[in-house]
Amino acid sequence: MSFDWGEYLSIAEELCAMSRTGPPVGREAQQRAAVSRAYYAAFILARNHLRDADGIPIPQRGNPHQFVAARYANDPDPLRSGIGYNLTSLRTARNRCDYDDVVAGLSNLAVWSVLRARQIVADLTQL
């Protein structure tokens, strides 16, 4: 069965403590949102570390998601390259949840995504 994208509006309304106009929020919408938010938490923290701690300017044009992941993935330091690999994997999961009408194994993917984001955040603290 195809995902009811209107549930994302309901989640946004709930997060803003607004009365709901969209359909009831189901578990699938929550899991998709969890994957997306886990990715963005990890991505922004990794981006900000490159910019603020490493002094690497993030390009305004092109694809900053790809740029950030590649900067880490191509680093000879195994911790940094692991961050890049994990960001790329997490972004793939996020894209599936944000664009595909059907995501097989979503429950496991949501848990995996949160754990992967936690690992990225932990690794960033060690840099």
DSSP file (Angstrom, degrees, kcal/mol; ACC not computed):
  #  RESIDUE AA STRUCTURE BP1 BP2  ACC     N-H-->O    O-->H-N    N-H-->O    O-->H-N    TCO  KAPPA ALPHA  PHI   PSI    X-CA   Y-CA   Z-CA
    1    1 A M              0   0    0      0, 0.0     2,-0.1     0, 0.0     0, 0.0   0.000 360.0 360.0 360.0 139.2    0.0    0.0    0.0
    2    2 A S        -     0   0    0      1,-0.1   100,-0.2   100,-0.1     2,-0.1  -0.442 360.0-102.6 -76.2 144.7    1.3    3.4   -0.9
    3    3 A F        -     0   0    0     98,-2.1     2,-1.1    -2,-0.1    -1,-0.1  -0.386  25.2-125.9 -67.1 139.7    2.2    5.9    1.8
    4    4 A D    >   -     0   0    0      1,-0.2     3,-2.2    -2,-0.1     4,-0.3  -0.771  21.3-165.2 -87.5  98.1   -0.3    8.7    2.6
    5    5 A W  T >> S+     0   0    0     -2,-1.1     3,-1.4     1,-0.3     4,-0.5   0.676  79.2  76.5 -62.2 -18.6    2.0   11.7    2.2
    6    6 A G  H >> S+     0   0    0      1,-0.3     4,-1.4     2,-0.2     3,-0.6   0.720  78.5  74.0 -64.1 -20.4   -0.6   13.9    4.0
    7    7 A E  H <> S+     0   0    0     -3,-2.2     4,-2.4     1,-0.2    -1,-0.3   0.789  85.3  64.5 -64.5 -26.0    0.5   12.3    7.3
    8    8 A Y  H <> S+     0   0    0     -3,-1.4     4,-2.4    -4,-0.3    -1,-0.2   0.892 100.1  51.3 -63.7 -37.5    3.7   14.4    7.0
    9    9 A L  H <X S+     0   0    0     -3,-0.6     4,-2.6    -4,-0.5    -1,-0.2   0.909 108.6  51.9 -62.8 -40.8    1.5   17.5    7.4
   10   10 A S  H  X S+     0   0    0     -4,-1.4     4,-2.5     2,-0.2    -2,-0.2   0.896 108.9  49.5 -63.1 -40.2   -0.1   16.0   10.5
   11   11 A I  H  X S+     0   0    0     -4,-2.4     4,-2.7     2,-0.2     5,-0.2   0.934 111.0  49.9 -63.2 -44.9    3.3   15.3   12.0
   12   12 A A  H  X S+     0   0    0     -4,-2.4     4,-1.4     1,-0.2    -2,-0.2   0.912 111.3  49.2 -60.0 -42.2    4.3   18.9   11.3
   13   13 A E  H  <>S+     0   0    0     -4,-2.6     5,-3.2     1,-0.2    -1,-0.2   0.915 111.4  48.9 -63.9 -42.8    1.1   20.1   12.9
   14   14 A E  H ><5S+     0   0    0     -4,-2.5     3,-1.6     1,-0.2    -2,-0.2   0.911 108.7  52.9 -63.2 -42.2    1.7   17.9   16.0
   15   15 A L  H 3<5S+     0   0    0     -4,-2.7    -1,-0.2     1,-0.3    -2,-0.2   0.808 112.5  45.4 -64.0 -28.3    5.3   19.2   16.3
   16   16 A C  T 3<5S-     0   0    0     -4,-1.4    -1,-0.3    -5,-0.2    -2,-0.2   0.290 113.8-118.7 -95.8   9.1    4.0   22.7   16.3
   17   17 A A  T < 5 +     0   0    0     -3,-1.6     2,-0.3     1,-0.2    -3,-0.2   0.865  66.6 144.1  54.9  39.3    1.2   21.9   18.7
   18   18 A M      < -     0   0    0     -5,-3.2    -1,-0.2    -6,-0.1     2,-0.1  -0.709  60.6 -92.2-102.5 156.9   -1.4   22.9   16.1
   19   19 A S        -     0   0    0     -2,-0.3     2,-0.3    -3,-0.1    -1,-0.1  -0.448  50.4-108.8 -67.1 143.9   -4.7   21.3   15.5
   20   20 A R        +     0   0    0      1,-0.2    -1,-0.1    -2,-0.1   -10,-0.1  -0.580  41.7 167.1 -82.6 131.4   -4.5   18.6   13.0
   21   21 A T        +     0   0    0     -2,-0.3    -1,-0.2     2,-0.1   -11,-0.1   0.551  62.6  72.3-110.0 -18.9   -6.0   19.1    9.5
   22   22 A G  S    S-     0   0    0      1,-0.2   -15,-0.1   -15,-0.1     3,-0.1  -0.180  98.3 -69.8 -86.4-176.5   -4.3   16.1    7.8
   23   23 A P        -     0   0    0      0, 0.0    -1,-0.2     0, 0.0   -13,-0.1  -0.204  67.9 -73.6 -69.2 164.9   -5.0   12.4    8.3
   24   24 A P        -     0   0    0      0, 0.0     2,-0.5     0, 0.0   -13,-0.1  -0.295  54.8-109.4 -57.3 144.2   -4.2   10.6   11.6
   25   25 A V        -     0   0    0    -15,-0.1     2,-0.2    -3,-0.1   -17,-0.0  -0.665  38.8-164.1 -81.3 123.4   -0.4   10.0   12.0
   26   26 A G     >  -     0   0    0     -2,-0.5     4,-1.7     1,-0.1     3,-0.2  -0.499  35.2 -99.2-101.0 174.2    0.5    6.4   11.6
   27   27 A R  H  > S+     0   0    0      1,-0.2     4,-2.6     2,-0.2     5,-0.2   0.852 119.6  59.5 -61.1 -36.8    3.6    4.5   12.6
   28   28 A E  H  > S+     0   0    0      1,-0.2     4,-2.7     2,-0.2    -1,-0.2   0.921 104.6  48.9 -61.4 -43.6    4.9    4.6    9.0
   29   29 A A  H  > S+     0   0    0      1,-0.2     4,-2.3     2,-0.2    -1,-0.2   0.899 111.9  49.8 -63.1 -39.6    4.9    8.4    9.0
   30   30 A Q  H  X S+     0   0    0     -4,-1.7     4,-2.2     2,-0.2    -2,-0.2   0.915 112.3  46.8 -64.5 -43.1    6.7    8.4   12.3
   31   31 A Q  H  X S+     0   0    0     -4,-2.6     4,-2.1     2,-0.2    -2,-0.2   0.899 112.0  49.7 -68.3 -40.4    9.4    6.0   11.1
   32   32 A R  H  X S+     0   0    0     -4,-2.7     4,-2.2     1,-0.2    -1,-0.2   0.923 112.3  48.3 -62.6 -43.3    9.9    7.9    7.8
   33   33 A A  H  X S+     0   0    0     -4,-2.3     4,-2.9    -5,-0.2     5,-0.2   0.876 108.5  55.0 -64.7 -36.6   10.3   11.1    9.8
   34   34 A A  H  X S+     0   0    0     -4,-2.2     4,-2.4     2,-0.2    -1,-0.2   0.917 108.2  48.0 -62.8 -43.4   12.7    9.4   12.2
   35   35 A V  H  X S+     0   0    0     -4,-2.1     4,-2.1     2,-0.2    -2,-0.2   0.932 114.4  47.0 -61.4 -46.0   15.0    8.3    9.3
   36   36 A S  H  X S+     0   0    0     -4,-2.2     4,-2.3     1,-0.2    -2,-0.2   0.935 114.4  44.7 -63.5 -48.1   14.9   11.8    7.8
   37   37 A R  H  X S+     0   0    0     -4,-2.9     4,-2.3     2,-0.2    -1,-0.2   0.856 110.4  55.0 -67.9 -35.1   15.6   13.7   11.0
   38   38 A A  H  X S+     0   0    0     -4,-2.4     4,-2.1    -5,-0.2    -1,-0.2   0.930 109.7  48.1 -62.2 -44.1   18.4   11.2   12.0
   39   39 A Y  H  X S+     0   0    0     -4,-2.1     4,-3.3     1,-0.2     5,-0.2   0.954 112.0  47.6 -60.5 -49.6   20.1   11.9    8.7
   40   40 A Y  H  X S+     0   0    0     -4,-2.3     4,-2.4     1,-0.2     5,-0.3   0.858 109.2  53.9 -66.1 -33.8   19.8   15.7    9.0
   41   41 A A  H  X S+     0   0    0     -4,-2.3     4,-1.9     2,-0.2    -1,-0.2   0.958 115.3  40.3 -60.0 -49.4   21.1   15.7   12.6
   42   42 A A  H  X S+     0   0    0     -4,-2.1     4,-2.4    -5,-0.2    -2,-0.2   0.921 116.3  50.0 -66.9 -44.2   24.2   13.7   11.5
   43   43 A F  H  X S+     0   0    0     -4,-3.3     4,-3.1    -5,-0.2     5,-0.2   0.941 112.1  45.5 -62.0 -49.2   24.7   15.7    8.2
   44   44 A I  H  X S+     0   0    0     -4,-2.4     4,-2.9     1,-0.2     5,-0.2   0.901 113.5  49.6 -65.4 -40.4   24.4   19.2    9.8
   45   45 A L  H  X S+     0   0    0     -4,-1.9     4,-1.8    -5,-0.3    -1,-0.2   0.911 114.1  45.8 -63.9 -40.4   26.8   18.2   12.6
   46   46 A A  H  X S+     0   0    0     -4,-2.4     4,-2.2     2,-0.2    -2,-0.2   0.916 113.9  49.1 -67.3 -42.7   29.3   16.8   10.2
   47   47 A R  H  X S+     0   0    0     -4,-3.1     4,-2.4     1,-0.2    -2,-0.2   0.938 111.4  48.9 -59.9 -47.9   28.9   19.8    7.9
   48   48 A N  H  X>S+     0   0    0     -4,-2.9     4,-3.4     1,-0.2     5,-0.5   0.842 108.2  54.2 -64.7 -33.2   29.4   22.2   10.8
   49   49 A H  I  X>S+     0   0    0     -4,-1.8     5,-2.0     2,-0.2     4,-1.6   0.933 109.4  47.8 -66.0 -44.4   32.5   20.3   12.0
   50   50 A L  I  <5S+     0   0    0     -4,-2.2     6,-2.7     3,-0.2    -2,-0.2   0.944 120.2  39.0 -57.7 -47.0   34.1   20.7    8.6
   51   51 A R  I  <5S+     0   0    0     -4,-2.4     4,-0.3     4,-0.2    -2,-0.2   0.941 127.9  28.6 -70.6 -49.6   33.2   24.3    8.4
   52   52 A D  I  <5S+     0   0    0     -4,-3.4    -3,-0.2    -5,-0.2    -2,-0.2   0.890 131.2  28.4 -87.4 -42.4   33.9   25.4   12.0
   53   53 A A  I  <<S+     0   0    0     -4,-1.6    -3,-0.2    -5,-0.5    -4,-0.1   0.857 131.1  33.9 -89.0 -37.9   36.6   23.0   13.3
   54   54 A D  S   <S-     0   0    0     -5,-2.0    -3,-0.2    -4,-0.2    -4,-0.1   0.584  97.3-130.3 -95.6 -11.4   38.4   22.2   10.1
   55   55 A G        +     0   0    0     -6,-0.3    -4,-0.2    -4,-0.3    -3,-0.1   0.770  53.7 149.1  69.6  26.0   38.0   25.6    8.4
   56   56 A I        -     0   0    0     -6,-2.7    -1,-0.2    -7,-0.2     2,-0.2  -0.832  45.0-131.4 -95.9 118.8   36.7   24.0    5.2
   57   57 A P        -     0   0    0      0, 0.0    -6,-0.0     0, 0.0    -5,-0.0  -0.468  15.3-134.4 -69.7 137.6   34.2   26.3    3.3
   58   58 A I        -     0   0    0     -2,-0.2   -11,-0.0     1,-0.0   -10,-0.0  -0.818  27.0-115.0 -92.3 124.5   31.1   24.5    2.3
   59   59 A P        -     0   0    0      0, 0.0     8,-0.1     0, 0.0    -1,-0.0  -0.301  12.7-150.2 -62.6 140.5   30.2   25.3   -1.3
   60   60 A Q  S    S+     0   0    0      3,-0.1     2,-0.2     4,-0.0    -2,-0.0   0.730  81.7  54.4 -80.3 -24.4   26.9   27.3   -1.8
   61   61 A R  S    S+     0   0    0      2,-0.1     2,-0.2     3,-0.0     0, 0.0  -0.648  97.2  23.9-106.2 165.4   26.4   25.7   -5.2
   62   62 A G  S    S-     0   0    0     -2,-0.2     0, 0.0     1,-0.1     0, 0.0  -0.581 112.4 -32.8  84.5-145.7   26.3   22.1   -6.2
   63   63 A N     >  -     0   0    0     -2,-0.2     4,-2.4     1,-0.1     5,-0.2  -0.877  47.1-176.0-120.0  97.8   25.4   19.4   -3.7
   64   64 A P  H  > S+     0   0    0      0, 0.0     4,-2.7     0, 0.0     5,-0.2   0.820  85.6  59.3 -64.0 -29.2   26.6   20.1   -0.2
   65   65 A H  H  > S+     0   0    0      2,-0.2     4,-2.1     1,-0.2     5,-0.2   0.945 110.6  40.7 -62.9 -47.0   25.3   16.7    1.0
   66   66 A Q  H  > S+     0   0    0      2,-0.2     4,-2.5     1,-0.2     5,-0.2   0.891 114.3  53.8 -67.8 -39.8   27.6   14.9   -1.5
   67   67 A F  H  X S+     0   0    0     -4,-2.4     4,-2.4     2,-0.2    -2,-0.2   0.937 110.7  45.2 -60.3 -48.6   30.5   17.4   -0.8
   68   68 A V  H  X S+     0   0    0     -4,-2.7     4,-1.8     2,-0.2     5,-0.2   0.944 114.8  46.8 -63.8 -48.9   30.4   16.8    3.0
   69   69 A A  H  X S+     0   0    0     -4,-2.1     4,-3.0    -5,-0.2    -1,-0.2   0.909 113.6  49.5 -60.7 -41.5   30.2   13.0    2.7
   70   70 A A  H  X S+     0   0    0     -4,-2.5     4,-2.5     2,-0.2    -1,-0.2   0.885 105.3  57.0 -66.9 -38.7   33.0   12.9    0.1
   71   71 A R  H  < S+     0   0    0     -4,-2.4    -1,-0.2    -5,-0.2    -2,-0.2   0.911 116.0  37.0 -58.9 -41.8   35.3   15.1    2.3
   72   72 A Y  H >< S+     0   0    0     -4,-1.8     3,-1.7    -5,-0.2    -2,-0.2   0.938 115.9  52.1 -74.0 -47.3   35.0   12.6    5.1
   73   73 A A  H 3< S+     0   0    0     -4,-3.0    -2,-0.2     1,-0.3    -3,-0.2   0.827 109.9  49.3 -61.5 -33.7   35.0    9.5    2.9
   74   74 A N  T 3< S+     0   0    0     -4,-2.5    -1,-0.3    -5,-0.2    -2,-0.2   0.371  86.1 109.7 -89.4   5.4   38.1   10.4    1.0
   75   75 A D    <   -     0   0    0     -3,-1.7     6,-0.2     2,-0.1     9,-0.1  -0.608  69.9-136.2 -80.5 140.0   40.1   11.2    4.2
   76   76 A P  S    S+     0   0    0      0, 0.0    -1,-0.1     0, 0.0    -4,-0.0   0.722  81.0  97.4 -69.1 -18.9   42.9    8.8    5.0
   77   77 A D  S  > S-     0   0    0      1,-0.2     4,-2.8    -5,-0.1     5,-0.3  -0.584  73.2-143.9 -70.9 122.2   41.9    8.8    8.7
   78   78 A P  H  > S+     0   0    0      0, 0.0     4,-2.0     0, 0.0    -1,-0.2   0.828  98.4  54.8 -59.5 -33.0   39.7    5.7    9.2
   79   79 A L  H  > S+     0   0    0      2,-0.2     4,-1.7     1,-0.2     5,-0.1   0.940 112.2  43.1 -64.9 -46.1   37.4    7.5   11.7
   80   80 A R  H  > S+     0   0    0      2,-0.2     4,-2.1     1,-0.2    -1,-0.2   0.917 113.2  50.6 -66.6 -43.8   36.7   10.3    9.2
   81   81 A S  H  X S+     0   0    0     -4,-2.8     4,-2.4     1,-0.2    -1,-0.2   0.867 108.3  54.3 -64.5 -33.0   36.3    7.9    6.2
   82   82 A G  H  X S+     0   0    0     -4,-2.0     4,-2.7    -5,-0.3    -1,-0.2   0.882 105.4  52.9 -65.0 -38.1   33.8    6.0    8.3
   83   83 A I  H  X S+     0   0    0     -4,-1.7     4,-2.6     2,-0.2    -2,-0.2   0.930 110.2  48.4 -61.1 -44.7   31.8    9.1    8.9
   84   84 A G  H  X S+     0   0    0     -4,-2.1     4,-2.2     2,-0.2    -2,-0.2   0.918 112.3  47.7 -62.3 -44.5   31.7    9.7    5.2
   85   85 A Y  H  X S+     0   0    0     -4,-2.4     4,-2.3     1,-0.2    -1,-0.2   0.931 113.5  47.9 -61.8 -45.6   30.6    6.2    4.5
   86   86 A N  H  X S+     0   0    0     -4,-2.7     4,-2.6     1,-0.2    -2,-0.2   0.886 109.9  52.4 -65.5 -38.9   27.9    6.3    7.2
   87   87 A L  H  X S+     0   0    0     -4,-2.6     4,-2.5     2,-0.2    -1,-0.2   0.920 109.9  49.2 -61.7 -42.8   26.6    9.7    5.9
   88   88 A T  H  X S+     0   0    0     -4,-2.2     4,-1.9     2,-0.2    -2,-0.2   0.926 113.2  46.2 -63.2 -44.8   26.3    8.3    2.4
   89   89 A S  H  X S+     0   0    0     -4,-2.3     4,-1.8     1,-0.2    -2,-0.2   0.909 113.6  49.0 -63.1 -42.8   24.4    5.2    3.6
   90   90 A L  H  X S+     0   0    0     -4,-2.6     4,-2.4     1,-0.2    -1,-0.2   0.867 108.9  53.0 -66.8 -36.8   22.2    7.3    5.9
   91   91 A R  H  X S+     0   0    0     -4,-2.5     4,-2.8     2,-0.2    -1,-0.2   0.885 106.0  53.8 -67.0 -37.7   21.4    9.7    3.0
   92   92 A T  H  X S+     0   0    0     -4,-1.9     4,-1.9     2,-0.2    -2,-0.2   0.921 110.1  47.5 -60.5 -43.5   20.3    6.8    0.8
   93   93 A A  H  X S+     0   0    0     -4,-1.8     4,-2.1     2,-0.2    -2,-0.2   0.916 111.6  50.7 -63.4 -43.0   17.9    5.7    3.5
   94   94 A R  H  X S+     0   0    0     -4,-2.4     4,-2.4     1,-0.2    -2,-0.2   0.918 107.9  52.3 -62.0 -44.3   16.6    9.2    3.9
   95   95 A N  H  X S+     0   0    0     -4,-2.8     4,-1.5     1,-0.2     5,-0.5   0.899 108.4  51.4 -59.9 -40.6   16.0    9.6    0.2
   96   96 A R  H  X S+     0   0    0     -4,-1.9     4,-2.2     1,-0.2     3,-0.3   0.936 113.6  44.1 -60.0 -45.8   14.0    6.3    0.1
   97   97 A C  H  < S+     0   0    0     -4,-2.1    -2,-0.2     1,-0.2    -1,-0.2   0.812 116.4  46.2 -71.5 -29.9   11.8    7.5    3.0
   98   98 A D  H  < S+     0   0    0     -4,-2.4    -1,-0.2    -5,-0.2    -2,-0.2   0.653 128.7  19.6 -87.3 -15.5   11.4   11.0    1.6
   99   99 A Y  H  < S+     0   0    0     -4,-1.5     2,-0.3    -3,-0.3    -3,-0.2   0.672  98.0  88.3-127.5 -27.8   10.6   10.0   -2.0
  100  100 A D     <  -     0   0    0     -4,-2.2     3,-0.1    -5,-0.5   -97,-0.1  -0.600  59.2-148.0 -84.7 137.1    9.5    6.4   -2.3
  101  101 A D  S    S+     0   0    0     -2,-0.3   -98,-2.1     1,-0.2     2,-0.4   0.812  90.5  33.5 -68.7 -30.1    5.8    5.5   -2.0
  102  102 A V        -     0   0    0   -100,-0.2     2,-0.5    -6,-0.1    -1,-0.2  -0.995  66.2-172.0-130.4 129.4    6.6    2.1   -0.5
  103  103 A V    >   -     0   0    0     -2,-0.4     3,-0.9    -3,-0.1     2,-0.1  -0.940  18.4-144.0-123.2 108.0    9.7    1.4    1.7
  104  104 A A  T 3  S+     0   0    0     -2,-0.5     5,-0.1     1,-0.2    -2,-0.0  -0.420  83.0  13.2 -68.3 142.4   10.3   -2.3    2.5
  105  105 A G  T 3> S+     0   0    0     -2,-0.1     4,-2.4     3,-0.1    -1,-0.2   0.820  77.7 158.3  65.0  32.9   11.6   -3.1    5.9
  106  106 A L  H <>  +     0   0    0     -3,-0.9     4,-2.7     1,-0.2     5,-0.2   0.870  65.6  56.4 -60.4 -41.0   10.9    0.4    7.2
  107  107 A S  H  > S+     0   0    0      1,-0.2     4,-1.8     2,-0.2    -1,-0.2   0.937 113.0  41.0 -58.1 -47.7   10.8   -0.5   10.9
  108  108 A N  H  > S+     0   0    0      1,-0.2     4,-2.7     2,-0.2    -1,-0.2   0.882 113.5  54.4 -67.1 -37.9   14.3   -2.0   10.7
  109  109 A L  H  X S+     0   0    0     -4,-2.4     4,-2.5     2,-0.2    -2,-0.2   0.883 106.7  51.7 -63.9 -38.2   15.5    0.9    8.5
  110  110 A A  H  X S+     0   0    0     -4,-2.7     4,-2.1     2,-0.2    -1,-0.2   0.937 112.7  43.9 -64.4 -47.1   14.3    3.5   11.0
  111  111 A V  H  X S+     0   0    0     -4,-1.8     4,-2.3    -5,-0.2     5,-0.2   0.934 114.3  50.4 -63.4 -45.5   16.1    1.8   13.9
  112  112 A W  H  X S+     0   0    0     -4,-2.7     4,-2.7     1,-0.2    -2,-0.2   0.900 109.6  52.1 -57.9 -42.3   19.2    1.3   11.8
  113  113 A S  H  X S+     0   0    0     -4,-2.5     4,-2.6     2,-0.2    -1,-0.2   0.904 109.5  47.4 -65.0 -42.7   19.2    5.0   10.8
  114  114 A V  H  X S+     0   0    0     -4,-2.1     4,-2.3     2,-0.2    -1,-0.2   0.920 114.1  47.6 -65.2 -42.2   19.0    6.3   14.3
  115  115 A L  H  X S+     0   0    0     -4,-2.3     4,-2.0     2,-0.2    -2,-0.2   0.900 112.1  49.8 -64.9 -40.0   21.8    4.0   15.4
  116  116 A R  H  X S+     0   0    0     -4,-2.7     4,-2.1     2,-0.2    -2,-0.2   0.913 110.9  49.3 -64.5 -42.8   23.9    5.1   12.4
  117  117 A A  H  X S+     0   0    0     -4,-2.6     4,-2.5     1,-0.2    -2,-0.2   0.901 108.7  53.3 -63.7 -40.6   23.3    8.7   13.2
  118  118 A R  H  X S+     0   0    0     -4,-2.3     4,-2.6     1,-0.2    -1,-0.2   0.908 108.2  50.9 -58.9 -41.7   24.3    8.1   16.8
  119  119 A Q  H  X S+     0   0    0     -4,-2.0     4,-2.7     2,-0.2    -2,-0.2   0.907 109.4  49.7 -63.9 -42.3   27.5    6.6   15.6
  120  120 A I  H  X S+     0   0    0     -4,-2.1     4,-2.4     2,-0.2    -2,-0.2   0.937 111.8  48.3 -61.3 -46.4   28.3    9.6   13.4
  121  121 A V  H  X S+     0   0    0     -4,-2.5     4,-1.4     1,-0.2    -2,-0.2   0.914 112.8  48.2 -62.2 -43.2   27.6   12.0   16.2
  122  122 A A  H  X S+     0   0    0     -4,-2.6     4,-0.6     1,-0.2    -1,-0.2   0.910 111.4  50.3 -63.0 -41.9   29.8    9.9   18.6
  123  123 A D  H >< S+     0   0    0     -4,-2.7     3,-1.2     1,-0.2     4,-0.4   0.885 105.5  56.8 -64.6 -38.6   32.6    9.8   15.9
  124  124 A L  H >< S+     0   0    0     -4,-2.4     3,-1.1     1,-0.3    -1,-0.2   0.850 100.6  57.9 -61.9 -33.7   32.5   13.6   15.4
  125  125 A T  H 3< S+     0   0    0     -4,-1.4    -1,-0.3     1,-0.2    -2,-0.2   0.706 102.0  56.4 -70.2 -17.8   33.1   14.1   19.1
  126  126 A Q  T <<        0   0    0     -3,-1.2    -1,-0.2    -4,-0.6    -2,-0.2   0.515 360.0 360.0 -90.0  -5.6   36.4   12.1   18.8
  127  127 A L    <         0   0    0     -3,-1.1    -1,-0.2    -4,-0.4    -2,-0.1   0.479 360.0 360.0 -80.1 360.0   37.8   14.4   16.0
